């Protein structure tokens, strides 16, 4: 079981399919060493075994347990605090092809407009510790779900929370009760500020301070999309993709804290 627990994160991290992972276990000694497998004395798992174990993780939400265990380890080392959080959402593209048995798009992944462009994607809502930049909460939805869904990514036990202008008015929601919220001013109102008038000058300084704190939420997203190369979902349906995203975020926390 421990060997399979090591193998699934390795599959997610390297972006390998189940057949490719089976082949890599036979050809690359580093994968055997990471999974603590002996390619000579033990039988290496085939692609069907890897597939069934991955489905087992998704069926019982074990990826969430993996993230929680990683965060408990980081918390014991004093790297993950509980004072403040920052929330944000990001789009992760999905294949728009209809060349499948049903001849249609994934019904759980819909279109959304960002700027002047339309995207067929899913959306990941995350909550990040404002001191360390480590991710503590993640939820996934279709792309057309409003960012305000991410207010639930801020646990009530945290004293303060930060969000961009897309979260305006969210503090009125019951699930947002608990922390004190600091939300960015709408861009249209901010452009009207006069830097030569003292109240507007101070308001601009406050907005810059909030932005500098809120920037920590971008760090796990950068690791997810650049270091791990996860820019497009691999599976059909939110459940399978959520399991992979949560696993990658757990790995991103360990990667970001590797030198601490």
C-alpha positions, 0 to 999 in steps of 0.5 A: 500500500505504501508503494502505491501511495508513493506511485500516485503522486509520482504519476500526477507530478510527472503527468504520466498516464497509467500505461506510461507509468507502468513503462517508466517503472520498468525503464527508469530506476529512479521511479522504482527508488521513489516508490520503494520497489525492487524491480528484481525481487518484487513484481512491479504493478501494471497499468490496471493496478495503478488505475484501480488504486487511483480510482480508489483514492478518488472514490474515498477522497483520500487525496484530501487526507493526503493534503491534510497530512502534508499540512499537519507535518508543515504545521508541526514544523511551524511553516503553516500558521492559522492567522490569516488566509487569502482566497482566489480562483483559477481556470484550468483548461479542459479538452473541448473535443466531442470525439467520444462515445457520447459525442458531447462535452464533459457535462461537468466542465462548462464555458466561462468568459475571462476578459474578451475570451471564452474558455472551456474549463474547470475552476479551482478555488483555493485558500492560502496561508498569508504568511507562508503562501502554503495552500490549506483548502481547495475546492473545484467547480465548473468554470461558470461558477462565480468566484464567490464560491471560494469564500468557503475556502477560508476556514472560520477559525482564521482571523483575517481573510483577503480576496480580490475585487471578484469577492465584493459583497461575499462577506454577507454570505453565511459561509463567510462568517468568522474572519474579518475580510479585506477585499480589493476595491473595484478597478473602476473606483480605484482609477478614480482615486486622486493621488494628490488628495490625502484620503485618496492617497491613503486609500491607494496605499491601503490597496497596495498593502492588501495586494502585496498580502494577497499576492501569496495566493498566486504562488501555489498556482505558479507551482501547479502550472509552471513547475508541475505543468498542469495547465489542462485537465486529464480526466472526464468529470470533476471528481477524478480531476479534483483528486489529481488537483488536490494531490498536486497541491499537496505536493506543491506545499512540500515543494515550496517548503523544501528549503525551510 
